[in-house]
Amino acid sequence: MKYKIIILIAIFAAAGWLISKTSAQHSNHETEASSHSDHDHEEHSDNTIENEEHEEHDGHDEHAGHEHEEHSEFIELTSQEKSNIGIRTAIAAPGMIDQTITASGQITLNTDTMSYITPVISGIVKDVYVKLGDSVSKDQTVALIISRELAECRTAYIAAFESHNLIQVTLDREESLFKEKLASQADLIEARQAAVEAKITMELAAQNLISMGISSQELTSLQEGKVKNLAEYLLKSPSAGQIIEKDINIGQALDDSEPVITIADLSTVWLDININAADAHKLELSQPVVATNRSVDQAIHAKLDYISPVINDQLRTVMTRSIISNSDNNLLPGSYVSALISVARRQAPVVIEQNAIQVIGDKKCVFIVVDHGYEAVFIKYKPTVNGTAEVLSGLVAGTEYVTEGAFALKSKIVTANLGSHAGHGH
């Protein structure tokens, strides 16, 4: 019995040892698997970050490449393209430039060439033959007026003319009778006095009509009875020009107090510039003037024709005036301008032709000659009054630059940049 108990205890102990060993091995396998899993996950995470960084780096390099491409300022042309564009160049060099005064100004009407149509009689407008903006010639009829006043004046002239003729006949008869001693000297004197008075009355009536604009030719027509409607009055233009104001319509009652049509000869206009009073002592007649206006492509060249001797008390400026040609009617009165007045000359380190300067974005540039093509360089400059510009920075003397064809080069850059944006847009 004792031996049986000992054998059972040994069996249970062996079984417990086997169970414990099996559990330990299973636990070690799970720990090792977990460790391998975590290590693999960490390696995968590291590779992902590395790949993302690589992709981001590649993307940045590609974007940087696009940026360089989009902002390329180099143009390469074939010989045929240069010929087609008409490329011409010059060398930037020192030169004499004008010292200038910068000021603002305004294009105004040349009032010396303006005229007004004002009725010299009262009446009612029967017809109007022009409209606002029309061009008219000198003595052109612009309206028809019916005037009772004119009818009365014409009638008075006709009556005076006929009366004068009758009295002249009486005088001729009295002089004939006096020669034959059939009339007294008193009768002759009386007849002569009546004739003088009749002539004065007729001439007064004629002058009255002339003051109304009636011509001597029309007076002859009145004498001959050729004027059918004594109340009709033709309102005519006193000069050639363009109608810029019109206040006359059919049926309107007119008097002789206000003009009804304003005519301006726009072939010349005034350029009025306000100069700071502190610079007034630098001004002289005939000094060159260059003005620019947004609505006009080309600069306006003129000279000082008038300098006011009076300072504007409110603005503290002196007004100057230039008469400028406007044969193509591009200069609109009322437009504001920026003006440069040349008051002296000096030497500048770098001078170029102003028409070589182009605008890309909001920067000014010129195209210089480089190996195999042309490159845009950005500059700062100050314009002069003679079509040149003083370069303040961005270009040195001795550099060859494009004077003609620069706009075509600029267009190529703008077109290329637009195409680059379109190709890489998202």
PLY file of the C-alpha trace (Angstrom):
ply
format ascii 1.0
element vertex 426
property float x
property float y
property float z
element edge 425
property int vertex1
property int vertex2
end_header
0.00 0.00 0.00
2.78 2.31 0.93
4.52 1.65 -2.34
1.35 2.35 -4.37
1.00 5.80 -2.79
4.62 6.65 -3.61
4.14 5.58 -7.24
0.97 7.76 -7.62
2.76 10.83 -6.22
5.58 10.32 -8.71
3.16 10.03 -11.59
1.35 13.27 -10.64
4.66 15.12 -10.27
5.82 14.00 -13.71
2.53 15.07 -15.26
2.77 18.50 -13.66
6.31 18.97 -14.91
5.28 18.08 -18.50
2.33 20.54 -18.41
4.54 23.36 -17.10
7.22 22.76 -19.73
4.66 22.77 -22.57
3.10 26.10 -21.39
6.50 27.76 -21.21
7.42 26.72 -24.72
4.06 27.98 -26.06
4.54 31.31 -24.25
8.03 31.72 -25.72
6.75 31.05 -29.24
4.02 33.75 -28.86
6.53 36.29 -27.53
8.91 35.58 -30.39
6.09 35.88 -32.96
4.94 39.15 -31.42
8.47 40.47 -31.50
8.87 39.54 -35.15
5.51 41.19 -35.95
6.48 44.46 -34.23
9.86 44.50 -35.96
8.26 43.96 -39.36
5.75 46.74 -38.69
8.47 49.18 -37.69
10.48 48.32 -40.78
7.38 48.89 -42.97
6.65 52.22 -41.26
10.22 53.41 -41.78
10.09 52.47 -45.45
6.78 54.38 -45.88
8.21 57.59 -44.41
11.32 57.20 -46.49
9.21 56.71 -49.63
6.98 59.67 -48.80
10.01 61.86 -48.24
11.47 60.64 -51.53
8.20 61.35 -53.35
7.94 64.78 -51.72
11.52 65.52 -52.70
10.87 64.40 -56.26
7.71 66.51 -56.37
9.61 69.53 -55.07
12.32 69.09 -57.67
9.70 68.82 -60.38
7.91 71.96 -59.11
11.19 73.80 -58.92
11.83 72.79 -62.50
8.45 74.17 -63.52
9.08 77.40 -61.65
12.33 77.86 -63.55
10.57 77.03 -66.76
7.66 79.41 -66.07
9.92 82.33 -65.25
12.37 81.76 -68.11
13.52 85.10 -69.56
15.75 83.70 -72.30
14.68 83.71 -75.94
16.49 81.87 -78.71
15.71 82.80 -82.32
16.69 81.42 -85.67
18.16 83.70 -88.31
14.84 83.64 -90.16
12.91 84.61 -87.01
15.31 87.52 -86.38
14.74 88.71 -89.94
10.95 88.37 -89.67
10.82 90.30 -86.40
13.26 92.95 -87.58
15.59 92.84 -84.61
17.82 95.88 -84.24
20.23 96.61 -81.42
22.27 99.42 -79.90
24.87 99.83 -77.17
23.91 101.32 -73.82
26.24 104.24 -73.25
26.66 107.49 -71.33
24.85 110.46 -72.80
23.42 113.90 -72.30
19.90 113.99 -70.93
17.45 116.70 -69.97
16.90 117.63 -66.37
13.16 117.76 -66.01
10.34 118.94 -63.81
7.57 116.38 -63.37
4.04 117.70 -63.04
0.42 116.87 -63.75
-1.65 118.60 -66.40
-4.85 118.52 -68.39
-5.89 118.67 -72.03
-8.34 121.56 -72.46
-10.25 123.20 -75.28
-8.48 125.90 -77.22
-11.01 128.63 -76.46
-9.31 130.95 -78.94
-10.77 128.82 -81.74
-14.25 128.38 -80.23
-17.37 130.21 -81.43
-20.96 130.56 -80.28
-24.18 130.78 -82.27
-26.45 133.27 -80.57
-29.70 134.44 -82.20
-29.71 138.20 -82.66
-33.51 138.26 -82.91
-36.37 136.74 -80.97
-38.52 134.09 -82.60
-39.74 130.49 -82.72
-37.58 127.63 -84.03
-39.22 126.10 -87.12
-36.47 123.62 -88.04
-33.01 122.44 -86.90
-30.55 121.03 -89.45
-27.69 119.83 -87.20
-27.16 117.63 -84.17
-24.64 117.39 -81.37
-21.24 116.25 -82.61
-21.76 117.35 -86.23
-19.00 119.13 -88.07
-20.08 122.39 -89.69
-18.50 124.81 -92.13
-18.41 128.59 -91.99
-21.79 130.22 -92.91
-23.57 126.84 -92.88
-27.29 127.12 -92.01
-28.00 125.30 -88.75
-31.62 126.30 -88.02
-34.67 128.15 -89.37
-36.42 130.69 -87.13
-39.72 132.48 -87.62
-39.44 136.00 -86.24
-42.09 138.69 -86.09
-39.37 141.15 -85.13
-37.44 140.40 -88.32
-40.59 140.70 -90.43
-41.23 144.18 -89.05
-37.62 145.25 -89.69
-37.69 143.99 -93.26
-40.99 145.73 -93.88
-39.57 148.97 -92.47
-36.59 148.70 -94.82
-38.77 148.07 -97.86
-40.95 151.07 -96.94
-37.91 153.29 -96.42
-36.44 152.17 -99.74
-39.64 152.92 -101.67
-40.11 156.25 -99.89
-36.57 157.24 -100.71
-37.12 156.44 -104.39
-40.28 158.55 -104.55
-38.68 161.51 -102.81
-35.68 161.21 -105.14
-38.04 161.49 -108.11
-39.61 164.58 -106.55
-36.18 166.12 -106.03
-35.21 165.43 -109.65
-38.43 167.17 -110.85
-37.87 170.19 -108.58
-34.32 170.61 -109.85
-35.54 170.50 -113.43
-38.23 173.10 -112.75
-35.77 175.31 -110.92
-33.45 175.30 -113.93
-36.39 176.41 -116.09
-37.22 179.03 -113.43
-40.56 177.38 -112.88
-39.86 176.55 -109.23
-38.57 178.65 -106.41
-35.34 178.07 -104.59
-37.30 177.40 -101.38
-39.15 174.53 -103.08
-35.83 173.07 -104.25
-34.28 173.27 -100.79
-37.32 171.62 -99.25
-37.14 168.78 -101.80
-33.44 168.27 -101.16
-34.01 168.13 -97.39
-36.76 165.55 -97.81
-34.47 163.41 -99.98
-31.68 163.51 -97.35
-34.08 162.51 -94.61
-35.45 159.64 -96.71
-31.94 158.36 -97.43
-31.05 158.46 -93.73
-34.22 156.54 -92.85
-33.45 153.90 -95.50
-29.82 153.50 -94.38
-30.89 153.20 -90.73
-33.33 150.43 -91.66
-30.58 148.69 -93.65
-28.13 148.86 -90.74
-30.78 147.46 -88.46
-31.08 144.41 -90.72
-27.31 144.06 -91.12
-26.98 143.93 -87.32
-29.34 140.94 -87.46
-27.05 139.13 -89.83
-28.78 140.12 -93.08
-26.27 140.39 -95.92
-26.05 143.18 -98.48
-27.05 140.62 -101.10
-30.28 139.97 -99.24
-30.92 143.72 -98.99
-30.77 143.80 -102.77
-33.25 140.92 -102.88
-35.59 142.90 -100.60
-35.34 145.88 -102.93
-36.20 143.67 -105.88
-39.09 141.99 -104.04
-37.52 138.51 -104.22
-37.91 137.65 -100.50
-41.22 135.81 -100.15
-41.39 135.19 -96.38
-40.25 138.25 -94.46
-40.40 136.42 -91.09
-37.95 133.61 -91.94
-34.47 133.87 -90.44
-31.60 131.48 -91.24
-29.35 130.87 -88.24
-25.80 130.28 -89.55
-22.47 129.10 -88.17
-19.88 131.87 -87.82
-16.95 129.44 -88.19
-15.99 125.87 -89.04
-15.69 123.25 -86.32
-17.54 120.60 -84.34
-20.73 121.15 -82.37
-19.87 120.38 -78.73
-22.95 121.97 -77.12
-26.47 122.31 -78.47
-29.54 123.87 -76.84
-32.00 124.41 -79.66
-35.06 122.37 -80.66
-38.08 122.74 -82.92
-40.81 124.89 -81.35
-38.45 126.52 -78.88
-38.85 130.24 -78.21
-35.54 132.07 -78.60
-34.25 135.46 -77.59
-30.94 137.18 -78.09
-29.53 136.62 -74.59
-27.97 133.15 -74.67
-26.00 131.07 -77.23
-27.81 127.98 -78.49
-24.88 126.20 -80.15
-21.18 126.02 -79.25
-18.65 125.18 -81.94
-15.04 124.15 -81.27
-12.19 123.74 -83.71
-10.52 120.64 -82.25
-7.59 120.60 -84.67
-5.58 122.17 -81.83
-6.00 121.89 -78.07
-4.29 123.31 -75.01
-2.04 121.43 -72.60
-2.29 123.17 -69.23
0.31 122.08 -66.65
0.45 123.07 -62.98
4.05 123.60 -61.82
5.04 123.78 -58.18
5.65 127.42 -57.30
9.12 126.51 -55.97
10.15 125.48 -59.52
8.66 128.51 -61.26
12.04 130.26 -61.53
13.32 127.42 -63.74
10.65 127.95 -66.41
11.23 129.71 -69.73
9.15 130.05 -72.87
9.79 127.43 -75.59
11.17 124.82 -73.17
10.42 121.27 -74.45
7.48 119.40 -72.95
6.60 115.69 -73.14
3.27 114.47 -71.81
1.81 110.98 -71.55
-1.81 109.95 -71.45
-3.26 106.45 -70.96
-5.64 106.84 -73.88
-2.86 107.84 -76.31
-0.14 105.35 -77.26
2.46 107.92 -78.27
3.97 110.68 -76.16
2.72 114.23 -76.70
5.54 116.61 -77.66
5.11 120.37 -77.25
6.79 123.52 -75.96
5.86 126.13 -73.40
3.84 128.87 -75.13
2.64 130.66 -72.00
3.76 130.92 -68.35
1.35 132.51 -65.93
2.81 135.44 -63.98
0.47 134.66 -61.09
0.72 131.86 -58.48
-2.51 130.02 -57.71
-3.15 130.96 -54.09
-4.89 127.68 -53.19
-2.75 125.16 -55.10
0.52 127.12 -54.82
1.26 126.33 -58.45
2.04 128.23 -61.64
0.07 127.36 -64.75
1.85 126.85 -68.07
0.15 126.37 -71.43
1.20 124.68 -74.65
-0.69 124.66 -77.95
-0.61 121.16 -79.43
-1.84 119.71 -82.70
-4.84 117.40 -82.57
-5.46 116.77 -86.27
-6.38 113.11 -85.64
-8.69 114.02 -82.71
-6.95 111.56 -80.36
-6.55 114.12 -77.59
-9.78 114.52 -75.66
-10.26 117.78 -73.76
-10.66 117.02 -70.08
-8.06 114.22 -70.10
-5.38 114.28 -67.41
-1.72 113.81 -68.31
1.68 113.41 -66.69
4.20 115.87 -68.06
7.95 116.41 -68.12
9.36 119.88 -68.76
13.03 120.09 -69.74
14.76 122.86 -67.82
18.49 121.90 -68.20
20.87 119.23 -69.54
23.39 116.93 -67.80
25.55 113.84 -68.39
24.03 110.45 -67.41
26.08 107.22 -66.93
23.73 104.95 -68.92
21.24 106.12 -71.55
19.04 103.91 -73.75
16.19 104.40 -76.21
12.89 104.57 -74.37
11.01 102.46 -76.93
13.27 99.51 -76.01
11.68 99.28 -72.56
8.97 96.64 -72.14
6.70 95.62 -69.26
6.54 92.02 -68.02
4.16 91.59 -65.12
4.65 94.78 -63.16
8.35 95.19 -63.95
10.18 97.14 -66.64
12.80 95.34 -68.68
15.03 95.49 -71.75
16.31 92.60 -73.84
20.07 92.24 -74.00
22.12 90.21 -76.47
23.62 87.02 -74.94
25.12 83.84 -76.36
22.64 82.13 -78.69
19.80 84.56 -78.03
18.33 87.37 -75.95
17.62 87.75 -72.26
15.25 90.08 -70.43
16.90 92.09 -67.66
14.83 94.18 -65.30
15.77 97.82 -64.84
14.85 101.01 -63.07
14.87 104.11 -65.20
13.79 107.72 -65.56
12.27 108.90 -68.87
13.49 112.03 -70.61
11.73 114.45 -72.95
13.61 113.42 -76.10
12.67 109.75 -76.34
15.53 108.36 -74.28
15.72 107.04 -70.72
18.33 107.26 -67.98
18.95 103.79 -66.53
19.24 103.96 -62.76
19.94 100.24 -62.15
19.93 96.86 -63.91
22.04 97.73 -66.98
25.63 98.86 -67.41
27.23 100.90 -70.16
28.60 98.84 -73.03
25.74 96.30 -73.00
24.14 95.52 -76.36
20.35 95.71 -76.14
17.38 95.38 -78.50
15.91 98.65 -79.78
13.47 97.29 -82.37
11.61 94.01 -82.05
11.59 94.05 -78.23
7.80 93.83 -78.10
7.88 90.64 -80.19
10.41 89.12 -77.77
8.24 90.07 -74.82
5.23 88.45 -76.52
7.15 85.19 -76.87
7.97 85.16 -73.16
4.39 85.94 -72.15
3.03 83.26 -74.49
5.53 80.68 -73.21
4.67 81.43 -69.59
0.94 81.19 -70.27
1.47 77.82 -71.96
3.59 76.63 -69.01
0.85 77.57 -66.52
-1.76 75.81 -68.63
0.37 72.64 -68.85
0.99 72.40 -65.08
-2.29 73.72 -63.76
-4.30 71.60 -61.28
0 1
1 2
2 3
3 4
4 5
5 6
6 7
7 8
8 9
9 10
10 11
11 12
12 13
13 14
14 15
15 16
16 17
17 18
18 19
19 20
20 21
21 22
22 23
23 24
24 25
25 26
26 27
27 28
28 29
29 30
30 31
31 32
32 33
33 34
34 35
35 36
36 37
37 38
38 39
39 40
40 41
41 42
42 43
43 44
44 45
45 46
46 47
47 48
48 49
49 50
50 51
51 52
52 53
53 54
54 55
55 56
56 57
57 58
58 59
59 60
60 61
61 62
62 63
63 64
64 65
65 66
66 67
67 68
68 69
69 70
70 71
71 72
72 73
73 74
74 75
75 76
76 77
77 78
78 79
79 80
80 81
81 82
82 83
83 84
84 85
85 86
86 87
87 88
88 89
89 90
90 91
91 92
92 93
93 94
94 95
95 96
96 97
97 98
98 99
99 100
100 101
101 102
102 103
103 104
104 105
105 106
106 107
107 108
108 109
109 110
110 111
111 112
112 113
113 114
114 115
115 116
116 117
117 118
118 119
119 120
120 121
121 122
122 123
123 124
124 125
125 126
126 127
127 128
128 129
129 130
130 131
131 132
132 133
133 134
134 135
135 136
136 137
137 138
138 139
139 140
140 141
141 142
142 143
143 144
144 145
145 146
146 147
147 148
148 149
149 150
150 151
151 152
152 153
153 154
154 155
155 156
156 157
157 158
158 159
159 160
160 161
161 162
162 163
163 164
164 165
165 166
166 167
167 168
168 169
169 170
170 171
171 172
172 173
173 174
174 175
175 176
176 177
177 178
178 179
179 180
180 181
181 182
182 183
183 184
184 185
185 186
186 187
187 188
188 189
189 190
190 191
191 192
192 193
193 194
194 195
195 196
196 197
197 198
198 199
199 200
200 201
201 202
202 203
203 204
204 205
205 206
206 207
207 208
208 209
209 210
210 211
211 212
212 213
213 214
214 215
215 216
216 217
217 218
218 219
219 220
220 221
221 222
222 223
223 224
224 225
225 226
226 227
227 228
228 229
229 230
230 231
231 232
232 233
233 234
234 235
235 236
236 237
237 238
238 239
239 240
240 241
241 242
242 243
243 244
244 245
245 246
246 247
247 248
248 249
249 250
250 251
251 252
252 253
253 254
254 255
255 256
256 257
257 258
258 259
259 260
260 261
261 262
262 263
263 264
264 265
265 266
266 267
267 268
268 269
269 270
270 271
271 272
272 273
273 274
274 275
275 276
276 277
277 278
278 279
279 280
280 281
281 282
282 283
283 284
284 285
285 286
286 287
287 288
288 289
289 290
290 291
291 292
292 293
293 294
294 295
295 296
296 297
297 298
298 299
299 300
300 301
301 302
302 303
303 304
304 305
305 306
306 307
307 308
308 309
309 310
310 311
311 312
312 313
313 314
314 315
315 316
316 317
317 318
318 319
319 320
320 321
321 322
322 323
323 324
324 325
325 326
326 327
327 328
328 329
329 330
330 331
331 332
332 333
333 334
334 335
335 336
336 337
337 338
338 339
339 340
340 341
341 342
342 343
343 344
344 345
345 346
346 347
347 348
348 349
349 350
350 351
351 352
352 353
353 354
354 355
355 356
356 357
357 358
358 359
359 360
360 361
361 362
362 363
363 364
364 365
365 366
366 367
367 368
368 369
369 370
370 371
371 372
372 373
373 374
374 375
375 376
376 377
377 378
378 379
379 380
380 381
381 382
382 383
383 384
384 385
385 386
386 387
387 388
388 389
389 390
390 391
391 392
392 393
393 394
394 395
395 396
396 397
397 398
398 399
399 400
400 401
401 402
402 403
403 404
404 405
405 406
406 407
407 408
408 409
409 410
410 411
411 412
412 413
413 414
414 415
415 416
416 417
417 418
418 419
419 420
420 421
421 422
422 423
423 424
424 425
